Amino acid sequence: MELPTKEQTIAFKQKIQNDPIWFVNNVLKKKTWEKESEILNAIKDYPEVSVKSCNGSGKTYTAGNAVHWWLTAFEDSVVITTAPTFRQVKELLWREIRSGVVKGMYPPNVVLDTQINLGDKWFALGLSSDKPDQFQGFHSNRLLVIVDEASGVAEEIFQAIDGLNPYRILLLGNPMQNTGRFAESFKHEGVKKISISAFDTPNIKAQDAVIPGLIQQKDIERIKSRYGEDSDVYRIRVLGEFPKADVDTV
């Protein structure tokens, strides 16, 4: 088989860097819907991206795809991921990351439970958010930090992340409370803001389970019946909006 030329290799790398949707569709062999594509393109174009969403919107799945795109697109890049608990890091975000690996993407034995090790300066790592000092020392010209369920992450962790001077930051989560860094990011002019309501998602638009795992009409009806359409629970879990009440009353 004829090997690609140097020019073809450079062009392929540039295609990946400039088009994360193409990478996910053609390398990871996954389809993306509108909001997933918006998140991926936002990471490419904006220093900080905040995504507030309903339940079951696929935001963590998309973040997992973003990790593979970043590591593949940029040599000697680093991805640091975190969430309120290590269980969430390992069993939610990193489950998506591990399941997204396709054959031949990485050398053997580099993908671990919460690590992808491609080199001393080229890796992804999952950290718990209970010890701010864990976030010291990670420096890269292509550092991406992903904070999943960002409403539950303490302010001192965000301060530690800011100290890394990351090239890109992605915050994701249900909008659980009106205070804290996640809520404040939606008032900040320098942040690309993305909102996902259940009514934006493919399953609700199609009135059919066209994408397994995403929120369905029966999930909306269950929340509506139990808590009411005017409740903060409905606002958070279905509409992907911050609560009207203070955090103590949610």
Backbone as CSV, one residue per row, in Angstrom:
resi,resn,N_x,N_y,N_z,CA_x,CA_y,CA_z,C_x,C_y,C_z
1,MET,0.840,-1.195,0.000,0.000,0.000,0.000,0.881,1.254,0.000
2,GLU,0.534,2.200,-0.846,1.330,3.420,-0.962,1.112,4.319,0.244
3,LEU,2.198,4.757,0.864,2.101,5.620,2.035,1.766,7.046,1.610
4,PRO,1.061,7.794,2.471,0.740,9.187,2.136,2.005,10.034,2.069
5,THR,1.990,11.021,1.204,3.116,11.935,1.108,3.123,12.885,2.304
6,LYS,4.234,13.596,2.472,4.332,14.576,3.549,3.251,15.640,3.398
7,GLU,3.021,16.063,2.169,1.999,17.088,1.925,0.607,16.567,2.260
8,GLN,0.338,15.317,1.942,-0.969,14.723,2.264,-1.156,14.591,3.768
9,THR,-0.094,14.228,4.479,-0.164,14.106,5.942,-0.443,15.458,6.584
10,ILE,0.235,16.495,6.101,0.018,17.848,6.640,-1.412,18.309,6.358
11,ALA,-1.887,18.054,5.156,-3.254,18.457,4.793,-4.289,17.726,5.647
12,PHE,-4.032,16.438,5.921,-4.949,15.646,6.756,-4.992,16.208,8.174
13,LYS,-3.824,16.549,8.726,-3.758,17.116,10.072,-4.489,18.451,10.125
14,GLN,-4.302,19.270,9.114,-4.974,20.562,9.078,-6.489,20.395,8.961
15,LYS,-6.924,19.391,8.209,-8.360,19.115,8.100,-8.933,18.774,9.467
16,ILE,-8.232,17.944,10.225,-8.697,17.583,11.563,-8.741,18.812,12.471
17,GLN,-7.684,19.619,12.445,-7.634,20.802,13.293,-8.766,21.778,12.998
18,ASN,-9.081,21.948,11.731,-10.042,22.966,11.319,-11.492,22.493,11.306
19,ASP,-11.698,21.172,11.428,-13.063,20.653,11.275,-13.320,19.504,12.252
20,PRO,-13.596,19.823,13.514,-13.857,18.752,14.489,-15.074,17.902,14.137
21,ILE,-16.047,18.482,13.429,-17.229,17.700,13.040,-16.824,16.623,12.042
22,TRP,-15.982,16.986,11.091,-15.485,16.000,10.132,-14.747,14.884,10.861
23,PHE,-13.930,15.245,11.848,-13.183,14.240,12.605,-14.126,13.264,13.305
24,VAL,-15.124,13.783,13.991,-16.051,12.909,14.724,-16.824,12.017,13.753
25,ASN,-17.272,12.597,12.651,-18.063,11.825,11.679,-17.246,10.777,10.939
26,ASN,-16.000,11.122,10.576,-15.229,10.275,9.669,-14.132,9.457,10.333
27,VAL,-13.615,9.929,11.451,-12.581,9.176,12.162,-13.200,8.364,13.302
28,LEU,-13.999,9.030,14.134,-14.674,8.309,15.219,-15.894,7.543,14.735
29,LYS,-16.346,7.847,13.510,-17.503,7.171,12.906,-18.772,7.383,13.728
30,LYS,-18.953,8.615,14.198,-20.137,8.958,14.978,-20.870,10.114,14.317
31,LYS,-22.176,10.079,14.427,-22.982,11.183,13.912,-23.111,12.271,14.987
32,THR,-23.262,13.486,14.543,-23.468,14.597,15.474,-24.762,15.314,15.101
33,TRP,-25.498,15.715,16.134,-26.670,16.548,15.858,-26.313,18.006,16.153
34,GLU,-27.256,18.893,15.900,-26.986,20.330,15.838,-26.222,20.880,17.030
35,LYS,-26.674,20.600,18.239,-26.035,21.180,19.419,-24.664,20.561,19.686
36,GLU,-24.507,19.276,19.386,-23.194,18.653,19.523,-22.189,19.325,18.593
37,SER,-22.614,19.574,17.370,-21.741,20.252,16.416,-21.401,21.659,16.888
38,GLU,-22.384,22.337,17.456,-22.149,23.699,17.956,-21.104,23.700,19.072
39,ILE,-21.169,22.725,19.968,-20.193,22.639,21.066,-18.788,22.410,20.511
40,LEU,-18.647,21.470,19.608,-17.327,21.142,19.063,-16.723,22.332,18.318
41,ASN,-17.518,23.003,17.517,-17.011,24.171,16.795,-16.690,25.317,17.748
42,ALA,-17.439,25.428,18.828,-17.171,26.480,19.807,-15.825,26.258,20.496
43,ILE,-15.504,25.006,20.820,-14.194,24.717,21.425,-13.079,25.140,20.473
44,LYS,-13.283,24.921,19.198,-12.281,25.313,18.193,-12.092,26.829,18.158
45,ASP,-13.182,27.576,18.335,-13.161,29.006,18.024,-13.101,29.948,19.225
46,TYR,-13.443,29.473,20.429,-13.572,30.370,21.576,-12.703,29.903,22.746
47,PRO,-12.088,30.849,23.476,-11.259,30.468,24.634,-12.039,29.775,25.743
48,GLU,-13.292,30.184,25.979,-14.093,29.566,27.034,-15.501,29.319,26.518
49,VAL,-16.001,28.115,26.786,-17.327,27.710,26.330,-18.095,27.163,27.525
50,SER,-19.332,27.635,27.706,-20.185,27.116,28.773,-21.462,26.555,28.167
51,VAL,-21.803,25.336,28.593,-22.968,24.640,28.057,-23.892,24.265,29.206
52,LYS,-25.069,24.869,29.253,-26.085,24.470,30.235,-27.148,23.673,29.498
53,SER,-27.597,22.590,30.128,-28.484,21.710,29.374,-29.457,20.981,30.271
54,CYS,-30.464,20.424,29.620,-31.414,19.521,30.251,-30.734,18.193,30.568
55,ASN,-31.493,17.292,31.182,-31.023,15.918,31.353,-30.943,15.222,29.989
56,GLY,-30.003,14.299,29.857,-29.977,13.423,28.696,-29.811,14.126,27.373
57,SER,-28.950,15.155,27.336,-28.750,15.902,26.089,-27.544,15.414,25.299
58,GLY,-26.729,14.540,25.885,-25.538,14.056,25.200,-24.328,14.945,25.354
59,LYS,-24.363,15.872,26.321,-23.246,16.815,26.477,-21.963,16.111,26.906
60,THR,-22.059,15.119,27.792,-20.868,14.403,28.240,-20.302,13.545,27.110
61,TYR,-21.165,12.938,26.339,-20.762,12.193,25.134,-19.980,13.095,24.195
62,THR,-20.463,14.315,23.997,-19.789,15.263,23.114,-18.436,15.667,23.680
63,ALA,-18.370,15.868,25.002,-17.093,16.194,25.625,-16.083,15.074,25.427
64,GLY,-16.535,13.834,25.501,-15.642,12.705,25.242,-15.089,12.724,23.831
65,ASN,-15.935,13.041,22.862,-15.471,13.161,21.481,-14.457,14.297,21.338
66,ALA,-14.689,15.381,22.081,-13.787,16.530,22.016,-12.386,16.171,22.502
67,VAL,-12.289,15.305,23.500,-10.979,14.878,24.001,-10.183,14.202,22.900
68,HIS,-10.817,13.273,22.177,-10.111,12.557,21.102,-9.740,13.498,19.957
69,TRP,-10.645,14.423,19.640,-10.325,15.380,18.586,-9.111,16.229,18.976
70,TRP,-9.093,16.725,20.190,-8.013,17.606,20.637,-6.663,16.895,20.601
71,LEU,-6.619,15.685,21.153,-5.357,14.944,21.182,-4.875,14.581,19.775
72,THR,-5.800,14.282,18.873,-5.436,13.909,17.519,-5.028,15.129,16.688
73,ALA,-5.696,16.237,16.931,-5.460,17.434,16.124,-4.143,18.125,16.454
74,PHE,-3.748,18.093,17.742,-2.620,18.907,18.177,-1.575,18.055,18.894
75,GLU,-0.418,17.944,18.291,0.684,17.219,18.917,1.136,17.960,20.173
76,ASP,1.551,17.204,21.188,1.957,17.769,22.480,0.859,18.626,23.096
77,SER,-0.382,18.176,22.945,-1.518,18.829,23.596,-1.851,18.092,24.892
78,VAL,-2.552,18.786,25.779,-2.928,18.227,27.074,-4.409,18.508,27.319
79,VAL,-5.104,17.506,27.845,-6.494,17.676,28.266,-6.593,17.294,29.743
80,ILE,-7.099,18.212,30.555,-7.380,17.938,31.959,-8.883,17.969,32.149
81,THR,-9.444,16.906,32.707,-10.883,16.827,32.933,-11.163,16.685,34.423
82,THR,-12.307,17.241,34.838,-12.701,17.087,36.233,-14.215,17.148,36.350
83,ALA,-14.713,16.814,37.533,-16.136,16.834,37.858,-16.227,16.891,39.385
84,PRO,-17.428,17.075,39.947,-17.533,17.208,41.401,-16.976,16.028,42.200
85,THR,-17.079,14.802,41.678,-16.538,13.639,42.382,-15.718,12.795,41.410
86,PHE,-14.802,11.982,41.960,-14.004,11.123,41.093,-14.862,10.049,40.441
87,ARG,-15.932,9.620,41.119,-16.841,8.660,40.501,-17.425,9.238,39.217
88,GLN,-17.795,10.514,39.235,-18.326,11.146,38.030,-17.259,11.253,36.943
89,VAL,-16.027,11.555,37.354,-14.932,11.620,36.387,-14.758,10.274,35.698
90,LYS,-14.666,9.214,36.495,-14.348,7.889,35.951,-15.534,7.237,35.250
91,GLU,-16.711,7.314,35.866,-17.847,6.536,35.377,-18.732,7.300,34.407
92,LEU,-18.604,8.608,34.308,-19.407,9.359,33.356,-18.550,9.849,32.189
93,LEU,-17.735,10.865,32.415,-16.967,11.427,31.304,-15.974,10.417,30.736
94,TRP,-15.201,9.759,31.610,-14.172,8.853,31.079,-14.749,7.558,30.538
95,ARG,-15.931,7.201,30.927,-16.605,6.068,30.272,-16.885,6.421,28.798
96,GLU,-17.322,7.670,28.577,-17.547,8.122,27.204,-16.236,8.198,26.429
97,ILE,-15.181,8.673,27.092,-13.878,8.771,26.428,-13.375,7.385,26.035
98,ARG,-13.425,6.443,26.976,-12.923,5.094,26.686,-13.737,4.416,25.584
99,SER,-15.051,4.591,25.616,-15.898,3.925,24.622,-15.760,4.557,23.239
100,GLY,-15.206,5.773,23.188,-15.059,6.457,21.912,-13.810,6.097,21.146
101,VAL,-12.931,5.301,21.724,-11.677,4.939,21.057,-11.963,3.987,19.890
102,VAL,-11.426,4.298,18.721,-11.579,3.413,17.564,-10.256,2.713,17.287
103,LYS,-10.338,1.576,16.634,-9.158,0.747,16.371,-8.110,1.532,15.588
104,GLY,-6.890,1.483,16.067,-5.790,2.140,15.388,-5.610,3.609,15.716
105,MET,-6.495,4.158,16.546,-6.395,5.585,16.869,-5.151,5.885,17.703
106,TYR,-4.869,5.018,18.671,-3.734,5.214,19.565,-2.865,3.961,19.580
107,PRO,-1.601,4.105,19.979,-0.770,2.926,20.189,-1.361,2.034,21.285
108,PRO,-1.001,0.767,21.331,-1.538,-0.133,22.363,-1.192,0.337,23.775
109,ASN,-2.119,0.093,24.691,-1.895,0.271,26.134,-1.672,1.719,26.569
110,VAL,-2.158,2.692,25.799,-2.015,4.082,26.239,-3.308,4.623,26.858
111,VAL,-4.428,3.916,26.632,-5.704,4.359,27.178,-5.995,3.583,28.459
112,LEU,-6.002,4.297,29.586,-6.268,3.706,30.893,-7.613,4.213,31.412
113,ASP,-7.934,3.890,32.658,-9.248,4.260,33.201,-9.513,5.755,33.114
114,THR,-8.554,6.560,33.503,-8.734,8.014,33.471,-7.497,8.707,32.894
115,GLN,-6.824,8.031,31.967,-5.632,8.600,31.354,-5.492,8.131,29.909
116,ILE,-4.979,9.010,29.075,-4.465,8.639,27.762,-3.059,9.205,27.690
117,ASN,-2.069,8.345,27.566,-0.662,8.764,27.627,0.007,8.589,26.261
118,LEU,0.162,9.673,25.550,0.819,9.641,24.250,2.257,10.129,24.309
119,GLY,2.629,10.766,25.400,3.985,11.280,25.563,4.067,12.100,26.834
120,ASP,5.280,12.497,27.196,5.463,13.270,28.426,4.701,14.586,28.405
121,LYS,4.532,15.148,27.205,3.832,16.424,27.075,2.574,16.304,26.212
122,TRP,2.064,15.076,26.118,0.941,14.811,25.204,0.034,13.769,25.868
123,PHE,-1.018,14.223,26.543,-1.821,13.291,27.329,-3.163,13.915,27.723
124,ALA,-4.060,13.057,28.185,-5.317,13.472,28.815,-5.394,12.806,30.170
125,LEU,-6.014,13.513,31.130,-6.017,13.033,32.506,-7.309,13.452,33.187
126,GLY,-7.890,12.544,33.954,-9.074,12.839,34.753,-8.704,13.031,36.209
127,LEU,-9.112,14.156,36.805,-8.794,14.474,38.193,-10.071,14.718,38.985
128,SER,-10.068,14.318,40.250,-11.172,14.680,41.136,-11.021,16.141,41.534
129,SER,-12.111,16.744,41.995,-12.078,18.178,42.284,-12.054,18.482,43.778
130,ASP,-11.557,17.541,44.591,-11.524,17.785,46.031,-10.181,18.343,46.505
131,LYS,-9.167,18.355,45.642,-7.843,18.834,46.041,-7.312,19.791,44.972
132,PRO,-7.388,21.097,45.226,-6.934,22.069,44.226,-5.478,21.897,43.818
133,ASP,-4.631,21.398,44.731,-3.208,21.297,44.390,-2.944,20.247,43.310
134,GLN,-3.926,19.358,43.042,-3.764,18.393,41.940,-3.650,19.086,40.587
135,PHE,-4.153,20.306,40.488,-4.229,20.996,39.217,-2.984,21.847,38.939
136,GLN,-2.005,21.769,39.794,-0.791,22.539,39.580,0.172,21.799,38.644
137,GLY,0.894,22.573,37.848,1.992,22.014,37.064,1.652,21.541,35.671
138,PHE,0.379,21.614,35.278,0.007,21.183,33.932,0.016,22.391,33.007
139,HIS,1.063,22.498,32.203,1.194,23.643,31.310,1.428,23.159,29.887
140,SER,0.734,23.781,28.966,0.864,23.426,27.556,0.326,24.584,26.727
141,ASN,0.913,24.780,25.557,0.378,25.781,24.637,-0.975,25.362,24.081
142,ARG,-1.300,24.087,24.229,-2.584,23.557,23.765,-3.263,22.799,24.895
143,LEU,-3.508,23.505,25.985,-4.158,22.897,27.154,-5.666,23.132,27.081
144,LEU,-6.415,22.041,27.040,-7.877,22.068,27.111,-8.301,21.548,28.474
145,VAL,-9.122,22.315,29.189,-9.678,21.881,30.467,-11.179,21.689,30.301
146,ILE,-11.671,20.520,30.695,-13.099,20.204,30.619,-13.624,19.988,32.033
147,VAL,-14.638,20.757,32.410,-15.271,20.627,33.729,-16.693,20.136,33.507
148,ASP,-16.949,18.888,33.867,-18.281,18.297,33.712,-19.071,18.527,34.998
149,GLU,-20.402,18.646,34.863,-21.280,18.980,35.989,-20.705,20.161,36.765
150,ALA,-20.450,21.232,36.026,-19.688,22.362,36.548,-20.388,23.106,37.678
151,SER,-21.710,22.990,37.799,-22.420,23.648,38.905,-21.944,23.157,40.265
152,GLY,-21.460,21.913,40.319,-21.073,21.328,41.596,-19.598,21.436,41.921
153,VAL,-18.829,22.140,41.106,-17.380,22.249,41.314,-17.074,23.523,42.099
154,ALA,-16.233,23.404,43.120,-15.962,24.509,44.040,-15.147,25.614,43.378
155,GLU,-15.286,26.821,43.914,-14.608,27.987,43.364,-13.098,27.846,43.407
156,GLU,-12.555,27.212,44.465,-11.089,27.089,44.543,-10.532,26.203,43.430
157,ILE,-11.344,25.284,42.921,-10.902,24.468,41.782,-10.818,25.334,40.529
158,PHE,-11.800,26.194,40.333,-11.750,27.087,39.178,-10.573,28.049,39.279
159,GLN,-10.259,28.484,40.475,-9.095,29.354,40.655,-7.816,28.615,40.300
160,ALA,-7.741,27.332,40.695,-6.568,26.529,40.341,-6.485,26.321,38.830
161,ILE,-7.637,26.107,38.187,-7.667,25.941,36.728,-7.230,27.230,36.042
162,ASP,-7.703,28.366,36.527,-7.296,29.645,35.942,-5.785,29.836,36.037
163,GLY,-5.188,29.299,37.107,-3.749,29.410,37.287,-2.950,28.654,36.244
164,LEU,-3.595,27.704,35.553,-2.928,26.951,34.489,-2.882,27.738,33.178
165,ASN,-3.646,28.811,33.109,-3.745,29.605,31.880,-4.089,28.721,30.681
166,PRO,-5.212,28.004,30.734,-5.539,27.066,29.652,-5.828,27.777,28.336
167,TYR,-5.538,27.087,27.256,-5.823,27.596,25.915,-7.328,27.579,25.636
168,ARG,-8.009,26.549,26.141,-9.456,26.425,26.004,-10.034,25.860,27.307
169,ILE,-11.241,26.331,27.670,-11.978,25.796,28.806,-13.391,25.454,28.336
170,LEU,-13.852,24.258,28.696,-15.223,23.840,28.414,-15.912,23.507,29.731
171,LEU,-16.991,24.230,30.042,-17.807,23.953,31.218,-19.141,23.384,30.754
172,LEU,-19.578,22.289,31.404,-20.843,21.672,31.044,-21.626,21.326,32.296
173,GLY,-22.954,21.303,32.174,-23.727,20.808,33.297,-25.177,21.224,33.267
174,ASN,-25.947,20.590,34.149,-27.290,21.077,34.431,-27.151,22.382,35.221
175,PRO,-27.947,23.387,34.921,-27.839,24.672,35.629,-28.497,24.616,37.002
176,MET,-27.823,23.992,37.945,-28.425,23.657,39.231,-28.588,24.843,40.177
177,GLN,-27.730,25.849,40.074,-27.788,26.952,41.026,-27.394,28.260,40.357
178,ASN,-27.868,29.351,40.960,-27.671,30.679,40.392,-26.373,31.341,40.820
179,THR,-25.602,30.664,41.643,-24.340,31.222,42.108,-23.194,30.328,41.659
180,GLY,-21.971,30.853,41.752,-20.796,30.075,41.395,-20.307,30.387,39.997
181,ARG,-19.139,29.825,39.664,-18.471,30.124,38.408,-19.314,29.746,37.187
182,PHE,-19.981,28.602,37.256,-20.768,28.159,36.108,-21.885,29.147,35.805
183,ALA,-22.643,29.533,36.833,-23.715,30.508,36.635,-23.158,31.851,36.166
184,GLU,-22.056,32.282,36.758,-21.470,33.572,36.394,-20.977,33.582,34.951
185,SER,-20.574,32.414,34.447,-20.053,32.367,33.070,-21.104,32.778,32.053
186,PHE,-22.383,32.609,32.392,-23.443,32.983,31.469,-23.766,34.474,31.510
187,LYS,-23.054,35.201,32.370,-23.176,36.657,32.410,-21.915,37.341,31.898
188,HIS,-20.933,36.532,31.508,-19.621,37.064,31.128,-19.542,37.227,29.615
189,GLU,-19.132,38.394,29.164,-19.105,38.687,27.728,-18.085,37.826,26.973
190,GLY,-17.017,37.401,27.642,-15.967,36.676,26.950,-16.202,35.194,26.796
191,VAL,-17.381,34.703,27.163,-17.679,33.268,27.138,-18.685,32.961,26.025
192,LYS,-18.416,31.920,25.259,-19.398,31.417,24.298,-20.423,30.589,25.053
193,LYS,-21.678,30.992,25.002,-22.739,30.371,25.786,-23.637,29.511,24.898
194,ILE,-23.868,28.279,25.338,-24.731,27.350,24.604,-25.763,26.784,25.576
195,SER,-27.019,26.790,25.169,-28.099,26.243,25.989,-28.787,25.119,25.227
196,ILE,-29.114,24.051,25.945,-29.791,22.910,25.327,-31.044,22.581,26.126
197,SER,-32.191,22.809,25.536,-33.467,22.382,26.095,-33.794,20.984,25.586
198,ALA,-34.619,20.285,26.351,-35.087,18.977,25.873,-35.756,19.109,24.507
199,PHE,-36.386,20.259,24.287,-37.134,20.448,23.040,-36.226,20.770,21.851
200,ASP,-34.917,20.909,22.122,-33.931,21.036,21.046,-33.439,19.685,20.555
201,THR,-33.637,18.640,21.348,-32.981,17.359,21.102,-33.700,16.535,20.030
202,PRO,-32.962,15.685,19.325,-33.551,14.928,18.208,-34.722,14.034,18.598
203,ASN,-34.647,13.378,19.753,-35.728,12.465,20.139,-37.051,13.196,20.347
204,ILE,-36.985,14.389,20.936,-38.220,15.135,21.189,-38.734,15.747,19.892
205,LYS,-37.824,16.251,19.068,-38.256,16.806,17.783,-38.904,15.746,16.899
206,ALA,-38.353,14.548,16.914,-38.868,13.472,16.055,-40.007,12.699,16.708
207,GLN,-40.208,12.933,18.038,-41.190,12.166,18.799,-40.924,10.663,18.677
208,ASP,-39.624,10.339,18.689,-39.205,8.944,18.574,-37.785,8.843,19.128
209,ALA,-37.411,7.657,19.596,-36.071,7.455,20.168,-35.068,7.239,19.040
210,VAL,-34.782,8.292,18.289,-33.872,8.166,17.147,-32.413,8.072,17.599
211,ILE,-32.099,8.602,18.781,-30.750,8.474,19.331,-30.862,7.871,20.732
212,PRO,-30.496,6.606,20.905,-30.598,5.971,22.221,-29.809,6.745,23.269
213,GLY,-30.393,6.860,24.458,-29.717,7.524,25.564,-30.091,8.972,25.763
214,LEU,-30.617,9.621,24.712,-31.048,11.005,24.870,-32.436,11.051,25.504
215,ILE,-32.774,12.208,26.078,-34.053,12.390,26.747,-35.209,12.084,25.797
216,GLN,-36.276,11.491,26.344,-37.457,11.152,25.562,-38.685,11.839,26.157
217,GLN,-39.766,11.813,25.404,-40.993,12.482,25.850,-41.481,11.921,27.178
218,LYS,-41.329,10.620,27.381,-41.781,10.018,28.639,-41.005,10.565,29.840
219,ASP,-39.750,10.936,29.627,-38.955,11.523,30.697,-39.472,12.914,31.050
220,ILE,-39.836,13.669,30.027,-40.405,15.001,30.264,-41.723,14.890,31.022
221,GLU,-42.569,13.960,30.602,-43.879,13.802,31.239,-43.741,13.363,32.693
222,ARG,-42.762,12.526,32.965,-42.550,12.080,34.351,-42.161,13.254,35.241
223,ILE,-41.250,14.087,34.788,-40.826,15.247,35.573,-41.969,16.246,35.708
224,LYS,-42.692,16.466,34.627,-43.821,17.398,34.644,-44.901,16.942,35.615
225,SER,-45.196,15.634,35.621,-46.231,15.091,36.498,-45.836,15.170,37.964
226,ARG,-44.571,14.907,38.250,-44.128,14.863,39.644,-43.883,16.244,40.236
227,TYR,-43.310,17.153,39.453,-42.880,18.442,40.009,-43.657,19.641,39.480
228,GLY,-44.326,19.475,38.340,-45.072,20.581,37.762,-44.260,21.348,36.737
229,GLU,-44.943,21.854,35.732,-44.283,22.546,34.641,-43.691,23.889,35.075
230,ASP,-44.197,24.440,36.178,-43.698,25.726,36.672,-42.594,25.576,37.715
231,SER,-42.203,24.343,38.012,-41.210,24.113,39.061,-39.796,24.384,38.579
232,ASP,-38.897,24.617,39.525,-37.489,24.769,39.182,-36.887,23.458,38.695
233,VAL,-37.381,22.349,39.198,-36.888,21.058,38.721,-37.156,20.919,37.227
234,TYR,-38.353,21.311,36.791,-38.687,21.261,35.360,-37.795,22.215,34.576
235,ARG,-37.574,23.417,35.115,-36.705,24.388,34.442,-35.308,23.805,34.228
236,ILE,-34.762,23.176,35.277,-33.399,22.660,35.212,-33.320,21.412,34.338
237,ARG,-34.174,20.422,34.642,-34.038,19.095,34.036,-34.609,18.994,32.630
238,VAL,-35.571,19.852,32.305,-36.210,19.783,30.988,-35.815,20.965,30.104
239,LEU,-35.908,22.178,30.655,-35.632,23.365,29.847,-34.148,23.721,29.792
240,GLY,-33.362,23.175,30.736,-31.944,23.518,30.767,-31.711,24.960,31.164
241,GLU,-32.550,25.484,32.054,-32.451,26.867,32.500,-32.139,26.919,33.991
242,PHE,-31.513,28.011,34.403,-31.217,28.179,35.825,-32.509,28.341,36.608
243,PRO,-32.524,27.925,37.889,-33.742,28.027,38.693,-34.106,29.473,38.978
244,LYS,-35.395,29.693,39.212,-35.837,31.022,39.635,-35.523,31.248,41.102
245,ALA,-35.643,30.173,41.886,-35.415,30.279,43.331,-33.946,30.189,43.674
246,ASP,-33.619,30.534,44.931,-32.261,30.350,45.411,-31.955,28.871,45.509
247,VAL,-30.647,28.543,45.581,-30.214,27.153,45.565,-30.816,26.325,46.687
248,ASP,-31.055,26.919,47.859,-31.558,26.162,49.000,-32.988,25.688,48.797
249,THR,-33.702,26.317,47.862,-35.109,25.942,47.682,-35.327,25.026,46.492
250,VAL,-34.249,24.706,45.774,-34.408,23.833,44.599,-34.545,22.381,45.031
